[in-house]
């Protein structure tokens, strides 16, 4: 089975780790993106996904901070829990 783009989502934890490797602290990320720390910590821990506009803002910052293009974003396969599938 070949993964389709729709089978992948941004790996927010990897995004934050890369930003930290670039020298950005949690308060720096909050300052430059306007995204509250509590919000992006929820993404980082895998418990939530951002709304589109907020995710785009974080992606734009990541691209600028790392010098990479959007296609280089770290991604992960979307996983669904049995509880969510059964609904």
HUUR-V545829 format. One record per residue. N is the residue number from 1. RES is the residue in three letters. SS is DSSP state (h for helix, s for strand, l for the rest). NEAR is the number of other C-alpha atoms within 10 Angstrom. Layout:
N,RES,SS,NEAR  N,RES,SS,NEAR
This chain:
1,UNK,l,3  2,UNK,l,5  3,UNK,l,8  4,UNK,l,8  5,UNK,h,9  6,UNK,h,8  7,UNK,h,12  8,UNK,s,14  9,UNK,s,15  10,UNK,s,17  11,UNK,l,19  12,UNK,h,26  13,UNK,h,18  14,UNK,h,15  15,UNK,h,20  16,UNK,h,21  17,UNK,h,13  18,UNK,h,16  19,UNK,h,20  20,UNK,h,14  21,UNK,h,11  22,UNK,l,12  23,UNK,l,11  24,UNK,l,16  25,UNK,l,13  26,UNK,h,15  27,UNK,h,11  28,UNK,h,14  29,UNK,h,20  30,UNK,h,17  31,UNK,h,12  32,UNK,h,12  33,UNK,h,16  34,UNK,l,12  35,UNK,l,16  36,UNK,l,13  37,UNK,h,14  38,UNK,h,10  39,UNK,h,14  40,UNK,h,23  41,UNK,h,16  42,UNK,h,15  43,UNK,h,18  44,UNK,h,18  45,UNK,l,11  46,UNK,l,12  47,UNK,l,8  48,UNK,l,13  49,UNK,l,17  50,UNK,l,14  51,UNK,l,8  52,UNK,h,9  53,UNK,h,9  54,UNK,h,16  55,UNK,h,18  56,UNK,h,12  57,UNK,h,15  58,UNK,h,23  59,UNK,h,19  60,UNK,h,15  61,UNK,h,16  62,UNK,h,22  63,UNK,h,18  64,UNK,h,12  65,UNK,h,14  66,UNK,h,13  67,UNK,l,9  68,UNK,l,12  69,UNK,l,12  70,UNK,h,12  71,UNK,h,8  72,UNK,h,8  73,UNK,l,17  74,UNK,l,15  75,UNK,s,17  76,UNK,s,13  77,UNK,s,14  78,UNK,l,11  79,UNK,l,9  80,UNK,l,8  81,UNK,l,7  82,UNK,h,8  83,UNK,h,7  84,UNK,h,7  85,UNK,h,7  86,UNK,l,6  87,UNK,l,5
